[in-house]
Amino acid sequence: MSNKNLIPPGTDNKPSGQYVEVGPRGGEVKNARTVTIDKGDRLPPTQEKGRKWQRK
């Protein structure tokens, strides 16, 4: 996926659904978190600085 699909932690007003934690450039990370948010919720912090969220 392109970097356009990567969302920094703390971003709000994203579509509801599941988001998975990825590396700074979208790569897989070991023991990645998956979160479910509702419309308008804020994405939580990632486990390590520099990581981002990507919609499943």
Secondary structure in CASP SS format (residue, H / E / C, confidence):
PFRMAT SS
TARGET T0000
AUTHOR 0000-0000-0000
METHOD secondary structure of the structure
MODEL  1
M C 1.00
S C 1.00
N H 1.00
K H 1.00
N H 1.00
L E 1.00
I E 1.00
P C 1.00
P C 1.00
G C 1.00
T C 1.00
D C 1.00
N C 1.00
K C 1.00
P C 1.00
S C 1.00
G E 1.00
Q E 1.00
Y E 1.00
V E 1.00
E E 1.00
V E 1.00
G C 1.00
P C 1.00
R C 1.00
G C 1.00
G C 1.00
E C 1.00
V C 1.00
K C 1.00
N C 1.00
A C 1.00
R C 1.00
T E 1.00
V E 1.00
T E 1.00
I E 1.00
D C 1.00
K C 1.00
G C 1.00
D C 1.00
R C 1.00
L C 1.00
P C 1.00
P C 1.00
T C 1.00
Q C 1.00
E C 1.00
K C 1.00
G C 1.00
R C 1.00
K E 1.00
W E 1.00
Q E 1.00
R E 1.00
K C 1.00
END
